[in-house]
């Protein structure tokens, strides 16, 4: 009951769009110089997908350039080289593409297209390339390219994908920040001695592995003792933006005419990790702060408990894969990073609740962690970019410059 009363009070306070309510706020100091992506660029980054042309259609049109799986890989790398530095490696998978520690499933991604490959020996003379393409409306379409001894087949709507990905189709990927079945399990870093040893045993001279730009996929960072595969974070962020686009197209009703849109945008763009205790406190009427802080405190506790439960569950999966592993320590600032992530997730939920937002709408896949949206530290960039893409009218009357980020 405490949660319900707190939410009701907050929705009443923030959801009232009367002239008196509007007069309570003065957001002009925040928006005088436009919407800020960061202090240096003073620009709003559009990290939303913008390919514009179906890659699947382009590949099918170019089929005369390849005759089998190996020549297809060479053709794809020549046509779309950026894919081969944007890869995640899945060593345990329940998809139709088999995977193992030595032969992980490879997912390439760039500008709203995702292609997955498997080099597992069980496939012998057969190869399946699975593909996801996003649309301008935020939906996803599944494709499939099959390589058999008798030739190449292109399937624009494969039925085999529906069993796992559902209808409407959606990607399957665990949220930030632990992926026990992927290399780079721990916030994109190698998490243990056994995970590192398994990564080093991958045969990089076979099939898709031979084409990957390994120097850009596996990196050594100065502040971490383990190698990193930062693409785990990047693909998580991209899928998070996709979910925000889908949600924004069907929600936020009437926000373009409500003064509360400034509260929403300000809390995302200007608040850092604690918008309602930081900058926003300077622009909110004192009478509103107690209810906000009370609800924010409840949400932070909720997020912290949920994330710990989810992390413990995933650690159980990891221990089954790498039994007896020795953990590789991360940055000394790890506890503080996790605390700030919890705060940011709670603050975003608080900012969006009055507009009908449910944190369940931000779940990327079938993962259990329904409190994590993309990469928390980047929400202040990703969510406004998704809103600008899906609902540009929200930004009417504000001065901003868009920077394209394909």
One Martini backbone bead per residue (centre of mass of N, CA, C, O) as a GRO file, in nm:
protein
  406
    1UNK     BB    1   0.054   0.064  -0.017
    2UNK     BB    2   0.287   0.262  -0.015
    3UNK     BB    3   0.343   0.258  -0.319
    4UNK     BB    4   0.063   0.350  -0.416
    5UNK     BB    5   0.052   0.623  -0.269
    6UNK     BB    6   0.309   0.746  -0.388
    7UNK     BB    7   0.221   0.733  -0.684
    8UNK     BB    8  -0.039   0.896  -0.666
    9UNK     BB    9   0.092   1.158  -0.569
   10UNK     BB   10   0.285   1.198  -0.809
   11UNK     BB   11   0.081   1.199  -1.039
   12UNK     BB   12  -0.072   1.445  -0.936
   13UNK     BB   13   0.160   1.648  -0.937
   14UNK     BB   14   0.272   1.593  -1.245
   15UNK     BB   15  -0.021   1.564  -1.403
   16UNK     BB   16  -0.079   1.867  -1.364
   17UNK     BB   17  -0.187   2.108  -1.632
   18UNK     BB   18  -0.198   2.382  -1.499
   19UNK     BB   19  -0.123   2.709  -1.475
   20UNK     BB   20  -0.012   2.683  -1.187
   21UNK     BB   21   0.184   2.461  -1.248
   22UNK     BB   22   0.349   2.607  -1.469
   23UNK     BB   23   0.435   2.847  -1.273
   24UNK     BB   24   0.633   2.670  -1.092
   25UNK     BB   25   0.815   2.683  -1.351
   26UNK     BB   26   1.176   2.732  -1.457
   27UNK     BB   27   1.349   2.625  -1.755
   28UNK     BB   28   1.526   2.837  -1.907
   29UNK     BB   29   1.816   2.784  -1.794
   30UNK     BB   30   1.843   2.498  -1.920
   31UNK     BB   31   1.734   2.585  -2.234
   32UNK     BB   32   1.897   2.830  -2.347
   33UNK     BB   33   2.125   2.623  -2.503
   34UNK     BB   34   1.978   2.372  -2.514
   35UNK     BB   35   2.031   2.046  -2.578
   36UNK     BB   36   2.243   1.824  -2.401
   37UNK     BB   37   2.483   1.592  -2.450
   38UNK     BB   38   2.729   1.782  -2.383
   39UNK     BB   39   2.946   2.034  -2.296
   40UNK     BB   40   3.094   2.044  -2.581
   41UNK     BB   41   2.863   1.993  -2.813
   42UNK     BB   42   2.565   2.075  -2.767
   43UNK     BB   43   2.419   1.789  -2.841
   44UNK     BB   44   2.196   1.561  -2.994
   45UNK     BB   45   2.206   1.226  -3.001
   46UNK     BB   46   2.143   0.989  -3.272
   47UNK     BB   47   2.132   0.642  -3.189
   48UNK     BB   48   1.944   0.571  -3.402
   49UNK     BB   49   1.843   0.396  -3.650
   50UNK     BB   50   1.957   0.468  -4.024
   51UNK     BB   51   1.968   0.300  -4.295
   52UNK     BB   52   1.684   0.274  -4.500
   53UNK     BB   53   1.796  -0.003  -4.613
   54UNK     BB   54   1.777  -0.325  -4.698
   55UNK     BB   55   2.014  -0.561  -4.651
   56UNK     BB   56   1.877  -0.812  -4.752
   57UNK     BB   57   1.811  -0.703  -5.034
   58UNK     BB   58   2.104  -0.644  -5.113
   59UNK     BB   59   2.209  -0.936  -5.087
   60UNK     BB   60   2.017  -1.063  -5.289
   61UNK     BB   61   2.102  -0.880  -5.531
   62UNK     BB   62   2.423  -0.991  -5.480
   63UNK     BB   63   2.438  -1.315  -5.535
   64UNK     BB   64   2.645  -1.319  -5.780
   65UNK     BB   65   2.902  -1.266  -5.571
   66UNK     BB   66   2.808  -1.554  -5.455
   67UNK     BB   67   2.811  -1.929  -5.380
   68UNK     BB   68   2.888  -1.931  -5.070
   69UNK     BB   69   2.974  -1.888  -4.749
   70UNK     BB   70   3.268  -1.776  -4.789
   71UNK     BB   71   3.195  -1.566  -5.016
   72UNK     BB   72   2.992  -1.415  -4.842
   73UNK     BB   73   3.182  -1.307  -4.626
   74UNK     BB   74   3.357  -1.143  -4.822
   75UNK     BB   75   3.128  -0.966  -4.932
   76UNK     BB   76   3.034  -0.842  -4.664
   77UNK     BB   77   3.305  -0.710  -4.584
   78UNK     BB   78   3.323  -0.525  -4.833
   79UNK     BB   79   3.040  -0.383  -4.787
   80UNK     BB   80   3.043  -0.424  -4.435
   81UNK     BB   81   3.302  -0.367  -4.231
   82UNK     BB   82   3.179  -0.274  -3.948
   83UNK     BB   83   3.070  -0.548  -3.846
   84UNK     BB   84   3.370  -0.683  -3.777
   85UNK     BB   85   3.383  -0.491  -3.497
   86UNK     BB   86   3.069  -0.575  -3.427
   87UNK     BB   87   3.096  -0.815  -3.176
   88UNK     BB   88   2.944  -1.106  -3.036
   89UNK     BB   89   3.005  -1.388  -2.798
   90UNK     BB   90   2.825  -1.701  -2.788
   91UNK     BB   91   2.872  -2.002  -2.593
   92UNK     BB   92   2.556  -2.010  -2.509
   93UNK     BB   93   2.269  -2.157  -2.684
   94UNK     BB   94   1.902  -2.177  -2.787
   95UNK     BB   95   1.933  -2.180  -3.073
   96UNK     BB   96   1.971  -2.297  -3.403
   97UNK     BB   97   2.260  -2.210  -3.324
   98UNK     BB   98   2.526  -2.352  -3.237
   99UNK     BB   99   2.731  -2.364  -2.925
  100UNK     BB  100   3.061  -2.289  -2.782
  101UNK     BB  101   3.355  -2.213  -2.648
  102UNK     BB  102   3.509  -2.267  -2.929
  103UNK     BB  103   3.209  -2.207  -3.089
  104UNK     BB  104   3.081  -1.927  -3.104
  105UNK     BB  105   2.841  -1.723  -3.142
  106UNK     BB  106   2.792  -1.465  -3.393
  107UNK     BB  107   2.721  -1.111  -3.352
  108UNK     BB  108   2.636  -0.872  -3.583
  109UNK     BB  109   2.642  -0.497  -3.585
  110UNK     BB  110   2.457  -0.228  -3.771
  111UNK     BB  111   2.228   0.002  -3.822
  112UNK     BB  112   1.981  -0.215  -3.743
  113UNK     BB  113   2.161  -0.472  -3.794
  114UNK     BB  114   2.154  -0.840  -3.755
  115UNK     BB  115   2.408  -1.102  -3.750
  116UNK     BB  116   2.425  -1.463  -3.739
  117UNK     BB  117   2.673  -1.718  -3.640
  118UNK     BB  118   2.801  -2.061  -3.711
  119UNK     BB  119   3.094  -2.301  -3.651
  120UNK     BB  120   2.983  -2.558  -3.575
  121UNK     BB  121   3.054  -2.889  -3.654
  122UNK     BB  122   2.749  -2.999  -3.667
  123UNK     BB  123   2.681  -2.861  -3.957
  124UNK     BB  124   2.889  -2.896  -4.173
  125UNK     BB  125   2.724  -2.839  -4.492
  126UNK     BB  126   2.576  -2.620  -4.303
  127UNK     BB  127   2.435  -2.279  -4.317
  128UNK     BB  128   2.315  -2.019  -4.088
  129UNK     BB  129   2.177  -1.691  -4.137
  130UNK     BB  130   2.078  -1.464  -3.910
  131UNK     BB  131   1.824  -1.192  -3.911
  132UNK     BB  132   1.793  -0.839  -3.819
  133UNK     BB  133   1.551  -0.576  -3.879
  134UNK     BB  134   1.482  -0.248  -3.862
  135UNK     BB  135   1.239   0.000  -3.838
  136UNK     BB  136   1.107   0.313  -3.834
  137UNK     BB  137   0.883   0.207  -3.610
  138UNK     BB  138   1.055  -0.019  -3.420
  139UNK     BB  139   1.052  -0.274  -3.558
  140UNK     BB  140   1.098  -0.625  -3.638
  141UNK     BB  141   1.286  -0.834  -3.873
  142UNK     BB  142   1.311  -1.156  -4.001
  143UNK     BB  143   1.584  -1.343  -4.134
  144UNK     BB  144   1.724  -1.578  -4.395
  145UNK     BB  145   2.030  -1.769  -4.470
  146UNK     BB  146   2.103  -2.047  -4.677
  147UNK     BB  147   2.366  -2.306  -4.686
  148UNK     BB  148   2.395  -2.536  -4.942
  149UNK     BB  149   2.518  -2.752  -5.170
  150UNK     BB  150   2.281  -2.652  -5.386
  151UNK     BB  151   2.268  -2.359  -5.232
  152UNK     BB  152   2.100  -2.045  -5.198
  153UNK     BB  153   1.878  -1.910  -4.939
  154UNK     BB  154   1.602  -1.674  -4.917
  155UNK     BB  155   1.430  -1.557  -4.612
  156UNK     BB  156   1.197  -1.303  -4.522
  157UNK     BB  157   0.989  -1.514  -4.332
  158UNK     BB  158   1.076  -1.704  -4.096
  159UNK     BB  159   0.920  -1.942  -3.887
  160UNK     BB  160   1.153  -2.035  -3.688
  161UNK     BB  161   1.164  -1.762  -3.509
  162UNK     BB  162   0.892  -1.757  -3.344
  163UNK     BB  163   0.935  -1.956  -3.109
  164UNK     BB  164   1.140  -1.747  -2.961
  165UNK     BB  165   1.056  -1.432  -3.058
  166UNK     BB  166   0.776  -1.402  -3.144
  167UNK     BB  167   0.450  -1.208  -3.139
  168UNK     BB  168   0.603  -0.981  -3.181
  169UNK     BB  169   0.912  -0.939  -3.262
  170UNK     BB  170   1.218  -1.004  -3.064
  171UNK     BB  171   1.487  -0.973  -2.910
  172UNK     BB  172   1.754  -1.170  -2.744
  173UNK     BB  173   1.863  -1.008  -2.440
  174UNK     BB  174   2.043  -0.927  -2.185
  175UNK     BB  175   2.077  -0.709  -1.959
  176UNK     BB  176   2.229  -0.501  -1.776
  177UNK     BB  177   2.577  -0.629  -1.668
  178UNK     BB  178   2.524  -0.956  -1.731
  179UNK     BB  179   2.673  -1.233  -1.943
  180UNK     BB  180   2.716  -1.569  -1.899
  181UNK     BB  181   2.702  -1.657  -2.233
  182UNK     BB  182   2.932  -1.439  -2.271
  183UNK     BB  183   3.185  -1.279  -2.376
  184UNK     BB  184   3.213  -1.041  -2.149
  185UNK     BB  185   3.024  -1.077  -1.887
  186UNK     BB  186   3.150  -0.821  -1.722
  187UNK     BB  187   3.080  -0.534  -1.840
  188UNK     BB  188   3.260  -0.644  -2.095
  189UNK     BB  189   3.435  -0.838  -1.919
  190UNK     BB  190   3.648  -1.057  -1.818
  191UNK     BB  191   3.561  -1.261  -1.525
  192UNK     BB  192   3.780  -1.506  -1.570
  193UNK     BB  193   4.016  -1.744  -1.614
  194UNK     BB  194   3.834  -1.944  -1.783
  195UNK     BB  195   3.726  -1.742  -1.986
  196UNK     BB  196   4.000  -1.659  -2.100
  197UNK     BB  197   4.097  -1.940  -2.190
  198UNK     BB  198   3.861  -1.991  -2.388
  199UNK     BB  199   3.904  -1.750  -2.574
  200UNK     BB  200   4.204  -1.844  -2.662
  201UNK     BB  201   4.082  -2.122  -2.812
  202UNK     BB  202   3.990  -1.988  -3.049
  203UNK     BB  203   3.956  -2.031  -3.392
  204UNK     BB  204   4.070  -1.764  -3.607
  205UNK     BB  205   4.069  -1.953  -3.899
  206UNK     BB  206   3.746  -1.974  -3.903
  207UNK     BB  207   3.547  -1.834  -4.094
  208UNK     BB  208   3.423  -1.574  -3.921
  209UNK     BB  209   3.683  -1.548  -3.746
  210UNK     BB  210   3.872  -1.457  -3.986
  211UNK     BB  211   3.701  -1.173  -4.034
  212UNK     BB  212   3.758  -1.053  -3.777
  213UNK     BB  213   3.830  -0.761  -3.571
  214UNK     BB  214   3.999  -0.831  -3.295
  215UNK     BB  215   4.133  -0.553  -3.209
  216UNK     BB  216   3.821  -0.429  -3.168
  217UNK     BB  217   3.695  -0.651  -2.969
  218UNK     BB  218   3.964  -0.710  -2.808
  219UNK     BB  219   4.058  -0.534  -2.512
  220UNK     BB  220   4.289  -0.320  -2.332
  221UNK     BB  221   4.237  -0.158  -2.031
  222UNK     BB  222   4.380   0.048  -1.793
  223UNK     BB  223   4.136   0.005  -1.554
  224UNK     BB  224   4.169  -0.306  -1.631
  225UNK     BB  225   4.266  -0.648  -1.584
  226UNK     BB  226   4.074  -0.718  -1.819
  227UNK     BB  227   3.949  -0.787  -2.094
  228UNK     BB  228   3.746  -0.643  -2.352
  229UNK     BB  229   3.384  -0.642  -2.472
  230UNK     BB  230   3.207  -0.365  -2.554
  231UNK     BB  231   2.968  -0.479  -2.732
  232UNK     BB  232   2.776  -0.559  -2.508
  233UNK     BB  233   2.696  -0.265  -2.444
  234UNK     BB  234   2.616  -0.168  -2.728
  235UNK     BB  235   2.382  -0.369  -2.784
  236UNK     BB  236   2.220  -0.293  -2.533
  237UNK     BB  237   2.177   0.002  -2.606
  238UNK     BB  238   2.039  -0.040  -2.881
  239UNK     BB  239   1.795  -0.203  -2.768
  240UNK     BB  240   1.700   0.017  -2.575
  241UNK     BB  241   1.629   0.226  -2.790
  242UNK     BB  242   1.421   0.054  -2.935
  243UNK     BB  243   1.225   0.040  -2.693
  244UNK     BB  244   1.177   0.348  -2.673
  245UNK     BB  245   1.054   0.382  -2.949
  246UNK     BB  246   0.815   0.193  -2.914
  247UNK     BB  247   0.695   0.340  -2.667
  248UNK     BB  248   0.673   0.640  -2.773
  249UNK     BB  249   0.460   0.578  -3.005
  250UNK     BB  250   0.225   0.477  -2.768
  251UNK     BB  251   0.293   0.718  -2.579
  252UNK     BB  252   0.282   1.024  -2.435
  253UNK     BB  253   0.012   1.154  -2.414
  254UNK     BB  254   0.010   1.505  -2.453
  255UNK     BB  255   0.309   1.612  -2.396
  256UNK     BB  256   0.344   1.850  -2.610
  257UNK     BB  257   0.131   2.038  -2.411
  258UNK     BB  258   0.306   1.989  -2.157
  259UNK     BB  259   0.506   2.107  -1.897
  260UNK     BB  260   0.619   1.817  -1.814
  261UNK     BB  261   0.830   1.779  -2.041
  262UNK     BB  262   1.055   1.939  -1.896
  263UNK     BB  263   1.093   1.747  -1.666
  264UNK     BB  264   1.171   1.504  -1.829
  265UNK     BB  265   1.411   1.623  -1.993
  266UNK     BB  266   1.572   1.735  -1.753
  267UNK     BB  267   1.613   1.469  -1.594
  268UNK     BB  268   1.776   1.337  -1.826
  269UNK     BB  269   1.989   1.572  -1.921
  270UNK     BB  270   2.061   1.732  -1.619
  271UNK     BB  271   2.089   1.506  -1.364
  272UNK     BB  272   2.249   1.268  -1.399
  273UNK     BB  273   2.223   1.041  -1.123
  274UNK     BB  274   2.037   1.286  -0.961
  275UNK     BB  275   1.787   1.484  -1.045
  276UNK     BB  276   1.614   1.521  -0.759
  277UNK     BB  277   1.899   1.603  -0.593
  278UNK     BB  278   2.003   1.813  -0.790
  279UNK     BB  279   1.937   2.025  -1.027
  280UNK     BB  280   1.621   2.001  -0.999
  281UNK     BB  281   1.600   2.137  -0.714
  282UNK     BB  282   1.632   2.434  -0.844
  283UNK     BB  283   1.336   2.397  -1.026
  284UNK     BB  284   1.163   2.310  -0.784
  285UNK     BB  285   0.922   2.318  -0.583
  286UNK     BB  286   0.932   2.254  -0.250
  287UNK     BB  287   0.647   2.103  -0.232
  288UNK     BB  288   0.748   1.853  -0.427
  289UNK     BB  289   0.998   1.705  -0.299
  290UNK     BB  290   0.900   1.496  -0.086
  291UNK     BB  291   0.745   1.305  -0.283
  292UNK     BB  292   0.984   1.245  -0.467
  293UNK     BB  293   1.181   1.128  -0.256
  294UNK     BB  294   1.000   0.901  -0.156
  295UNK     BB  295   0.969   0.751  -0.427
  296UNK     BB  296   1.270   0.727  -0.495
  297UNK     BB  297   1.343   0.548  -0.253
  298UNK     BB  298   1.166   0.308  -0.331
  299UNK     BB  299   1.291   0.254  -0.611
  300UNK     BB  300   1.582   0.202  -0.522
  301UNK     BB  301   1.525  -0.043  -0.352
  302UNK     BB  302   1.391  -0.210  -0.572
  303UNK     BB  303   1.630  -0.216  -0.769
  304UNK     BB  304   1.848  -0.337  -0.585
  305UNK     BB  305   1.705  -0.605  -0.522
  306UNK     BB  306   1.655  -0.701  -0.814
  307UNK     BB  307   1.950  -0.702  -0.914
  308UNK     BB  308   2.058  -0.904  -0.711
  309UNK     BB  309   1.882  -1.140  -0.784
  310UNK     BB  310   1.962  -1.154  -1.081
  311UNK     BB  311   2.268  -1.188  -1.042
  312UNK     BB  312   2.258  -1.454  -0.883
  313UNK     BB  313   2.127  -1.617  -1.110
  314UNK     BB  314   2.357  -1.573  -1.321
  315UNK     BB  315   2.589  -1.690  -1.150
  316UNK     BB  316   2.482  -1.979  -1.161
  317UNK     BB  317   2.533  -2.010  -1.463
  318UNK     BB  318   2.836  -1.950  -1.463
  319UNK     BB  319   2.924  -2.184  -1.269
  320UNK     BB  320   2.843  -2.413  -1.468
  321UNK     BB  321   3.049  -2.331  -1.691
  322UNK     BB  322   3.287  -2.222  -1.463
  323UNK     BB  323   3.401  -2.429  -1.274
  324UNK     BB  324   3.622  -2.302  -1.040
  325UNK     BB  325   3.663  -2.013  -1.065
  326UNK     BB  326   3.856  -1.707  -1.104
  327UNK     BB  327   3.825  -1.396  -1.029
  328UNK     BB  328   3.837  -1.090  -1.195
  329UNK     BB  329   3.919  -0.793  -1.114
  330UNK     BB  330   3.807  -0.482  -1.110
  331UNK     BB  331   3.742  -0.186  -1.057
  332UNK     BB  332   3.747   0.003  -0.767
  333UNK     BB  333   3.465   0.157  -0.871
  334UNK     BB  334   3.231  -0.054  -0.880
  335UNK     BB  335   3.032   0.005  -0.643
  336UNK     BB  336   2.967   0.296  -0.739
  337UNK     BB  337   2.854   0.224  -1.015
  338UNK     BB  338   2.615   0.053  -0.914
  339UNK     BB  339   2.480   0.272  -0.748
  340UNK     BB  340   2.435   0.471  -0.985
  341UNK     BB  341   2.263   0.281  -1.155
  342UNK     BB  342   2.028   0.255  -0.959
  343UNK     BB  343   1.958   0.553  -0.952
  344UNK     BB  344   1.899   0.595  -1.252
  345UNK     BB  345   1.669   0.395  -1.285
  346UNK     BB  346   1.484   0.524  -1.074
  347UNK     BB  347   1.471   0.812  -1.199
  348UNK     BB  348   1.344   0.730  -1.465
  349UNK     BB  349   1.089   0.610  -1.348
  350UNK     BB  350   0.997   0.870  -1.209
  351UNK     BB  351   0.981   1.052  -1.470
  352UNK     BB  352   0.766   0.841  -1.630
  353UNK     BB  353   0.513   0.758  -1.467
  354UNK     BB  354   0.314   1.003  -1.539
  355UNK     BB  355   0.321   0.879  -1.861
  356UNK     BB  356   0.274   0.552  -1.840
  357UNK     BB  357   0.524   0.412  -1.742
  358UNK     BB  358   0.672   0.090  -1.775
  359UNK     BB  359   0.939  -0.104  -1.704
  360UNK     BB  360   0.844  -0.344  -1.885
  361UNK     BB  361   0.886  -0.186  -2.164
  362UNK     BB  362   1.222  -0.212  -2.131
  363UNK     BB  363   1.247  -0.494  -2.203
  364UNK     BB  364   1.432  -0.664  -2.417
  365UNK     BB  365   1.359  -0.961  -2.341
  366UNK     BB  366   1.328  -1.261  -2.138
  367UNK     BB  367   1.437  -1.138  -1.909
  368UNK     BB  368   1.422  -1.086  -1.554
  369UNK     BB  369   1.536  -0.783  -1.578
  370UNK     BB  370   1.292  -0.527  -1.553
  371UNK     BB  371   1.492  -0.271  -1.441
  372UNK     BB  372   1.667  -0.268  -1.702
  373UNK     BB  373   1.786   0.001  -1.918
  374UNK     BB  374   2.018  -0.070  -2.074
  375UNK     BB  375   2.254   0.180  -2.009
  376UNK     BB  376   2.231   0.379  -1.748
  377UNK     BB  377   2.456   0.605  -1.812
  378UNK     BB  378   2.297   0.653  -2.115
  379UNK     BB  379   2.000   0.748  -2.084
  380UNK     BB  380   2.035   1.062  -2.127
  381UNK     BB  381   2.075   0.994  -2.442
  382UNK     BB  382   1.887   0.762  -2.549
  383UNK     BB  383   1.600   0.862  -2.486
  384UNK     BB  384   1.595   1.136  -2.634
  385UNK     BB  385   1.669   1.013  -2.908
  386UNK     BB  386   1.413   0.839  -2.928
  387UNK     BB  387   1.212   1.072  -2.902
  388UNK     BB  388   1.308   1.234  -3.149
  389UNK     BB  389   1.244   1.005  -3.349
  390UNK     BB  390   0.932   0.944  -3.256
  391UNK     BB  391   0.874   1.253  -3.095
  392UNK     BB  392   0.948   1.564  -3.198
  393UNK     BB  393   0.719   1.742  -3.056
  394UNK     BB  394   0.847   1.749  -2.768
  395UNK     BB  395   1.075   1.976  -2.884
  396UNK     BB  396   0.911   2.214  -2.908
  397UNK     BB  397   1.075   2.529  -2.865
  398UNK     BB  398   1.362   2.406  -2.886
  399UNK     BB  399   1.713   2.429  -2.878
  400UNK     BB  400   1.877   2.222  -3.125
  401UNK     BB  401   2.129   1.974  -3.222
  402UNK     BB  402   2.199   1.726  -3.455
  403UNK     BB  403   2.374   1.412  -3.421
  404UNK     BB  404   2.492   1.173  -3.613
  405UNK     BB  405   2.486   0.797  -3.527
  406UNK     BB  406   2.543   0.504  -3.701
   0.00000   0.00000   0.00000
